[in-house]
């Protein structure tokens, strides 16, 4: 099933043409890795999916971004961002306990039954591969967690509101290899229930977790294919040069 359909997408910030005539389909329950050098348009593309770019006053868009055949611009913004959660490069836990960080999203969507909230917190912490590390310290401040644990807490908080899609924008950029592996393990497991789009500068990470990979360069979608093909037999020499580390 197609989750996203993007047609003739162009984005400008003032006079800067950031995304150029992009067409792409993203399937349900897959991980799409998005790679490319700095200023290639990766994060701009990602933030288009849940309309975060609209926070920039100089933003202009043409074309269509459809979530299950509905233009995202026609979806009420709070509902859209519930459906399309986002995990940022730097973990941003709330100044609350570990438990309340996750419960926050549950409560703002109307859950008032303590038992159900507790069950949802446990469920999402398990999905984020964090439960075993924090189950005996849920009342502690989230700021006492390590950076990797904070990032997995943010994943759990995102899951708690019941999204359909999770956007990851460089989620492991500041993490050590062990923490990175845990986040990657979580992503691979989560695709059973969610659609995942991962922007990463780490081509090895893209190769490890992506079902498909999209290579962006100077705002253009150069190539989109199954990940193993992108990394072993790309069709475009620019893709080959990037994945081999010849530029970027």
N, C-alpha and C positions, 0 to 999 in steps of 0.2 A: 504493500500500500504506500502511495506517495504521501509524505507528510507535508513537505514544502514544495511549491513550484514557484520559481523565480523567473520572470520573463522580462527581457530587455531592460535590466536594471541599470540605471545611471544615477550616480550620486555626486553632488558638488558641495564643497564647503567654500562659499564665496566663489572665487574664480578657479579654485582647484578642483579638477575633475578626478575624484577619488576612486570611483567605481565606474567601469566603462563597459556598457552593453553586456552585462552578465546574464547568462541563462543557465539554470541549474535545477535539477530535481534532487530532493533528499528523501530517502525512503524511511518509513517507520522502523524502529527497532534496529537501527544501524548506528555505528559511530562514523561520522565523517570527519576526518582530519583535514584541517586547512593549514597549508604551509606557504611560505614565501618570505623573502627578505623584508627588512624594515621598510615601511611606507609602501607596501605592496597592496594594501587594502583589506587585509585579513580581518582586523578588528572592526573596521568600518562595516564590512559585510556582516559580521556576527551581530553587531549592535543594530543593524537594520531589521533583523528578524523579530526583535521585541521592541523596536521603535525607540531605543535609547538615543539614537542620533538626533532625535527631535529636540533634545535639550540644547543643541547648538543653534543659535539664532541664524547662522549663515547656511544652514542645511537646506538642500534642495534635492528632491528625488523625482525621477520619472521611471515608468515601468511598473511592474506589479510584483508584490511578495504575497503569496497565498499560503495560508495554513489550512490544509484540507479543503482547498478550493474557495476559501473565504479570504478576501483581501484583509491583511492585518490592519490596514488603516481604518477598516470598518468595525473593528473589534474594540470595545471599550477598554481603555488603557490598563485599568487594574485587572480586568479579566484576562487580557493578553499576557500580562506579566505574571499572573498566576499560572497560566498554561505554559509559558515559556520562562523558566527560571534561569538564573545566571550565576555562575561562580567566577569571581574575579581573580586576577593574578595575586593580589595580596589578600590574605584572609582578613575579614572584617567582622569578628564576633561582636555581639552587643555587650554592653557593660552589665551583664547579668550572669547568673549561674549557667553551668553547662546545660542543665535541664531546661531552664527558662529560655535559653537561646533557641532551642528547638521548639519548645512549647509555644513560643511567641507567635509563630506562623499558624499553628493549629488554632490558637485562641482568636486571632483576628479574623479567621474564617468561621467563627461562630461556635466552636466546640466549647461547651461549658461543663461537660461531665469529666470529672477528675480521672476516673479509671480509663476512659477512652483516650484522654490526653496522654496519660502515662504509657498506654499501649502504643500510641503513635510515636512517642519519643523513642521508646525502645526499638520499635520497628525501623525507624529511619536511621538511628545510630548504628544498628546492625547493617543496614544497607550501605552505610558509609564506612564500614569496616572500623568502627570506633567503639562499639559497645563494650567489648571485653576490656578495653583500656580505661573506661570511665565509669562503668556501672556502679562502682563503689564510692564515687566521688561526685555525683551529679549535682550536689549542692555547692560545690566549689566554683569560684569565679572562672569563667572561660579564659580569662587572661593568664591563668596558671598553666594552660596547655602549651605544648610546644607548637612551633609554626605549622608542622605537618598535621598535628592533631587539630589545630584551629581550622585548617583548611577543610579537613574532613567534617568538622562540626558545621562549617558553612554549607557543605554539601548536604548534610542531614537537615539543616534548617530549610534549605531549598526544597528538599523532598517532602518536607512536612506539609507544605501547602497544596500538594497534589498536582504537580505539573505534568505535562505530556512530553515536554522537550526540556533538555538541560543544555545550556550554552556554557562552555568552559573557555575562558580567555586566559591562556597561559597559567593554568592552575598550579603548575609545579615549578614555576620559574625561580622561586626562592627556597625550594625544598631540597633536602639531602636525598641520596639515592633510595634509602629505605622508605622514607615518607613518600617519595615519588612512586615507588612500586605499589604501595598501598592505595594511593589515589588511582593509579592505573587499574589495579585489580577491581576497585570499586566501579570504575567506569565500565569495564568489560562485563561485570555482573549486571549493572544497571540497564544495559541496553536490552535486556530481556523484557523490561517494562517501559522503557523510555527511548526516545530518539535523542541522540547526543551529537552535538557539533563541537569539536575541539579545535581551537586555534592554538598552535604551538610553534615555537622557533626550534624545537628539538626534533629534527627529522627522524631520529631513532625512536622517539616516543610515538610519532605519527605512524611509523612502520609497525610498532608493537601493538597498538590498540585500534587503529583505523580499519574499518571494513573497506571504505573507499577514501581516497585522498584527492583534494583539490589543490592545485598549485596556482597561486596568484602572483602576478608580477606587474608592477606599475598600474594597478587597478584593473588589470585584465585577468580573466580566468583563462590561463594558458592550457590547462589540461585537468581533466577529471576522469578517474578510472579506478578500478579495483586497486587496493593498496599494493599488492604484490607486483602488479604490472607497472605502477608508477615507479617502484623502486628497483625493478629488474629490467623492464623493457619499455620505458616511456616513449611516447610517439614524438614528442617535441624535444629538440636538442637543448632548449633552455631548461626544461624540467630535468633532463639528464645532468646538465651542468650544476644545477642547484642541489639535487639530492647527492651528488658526488662531492659536494663541498668546493666547487670551483669558483663560486661567488656566493654572496649573501652574508 
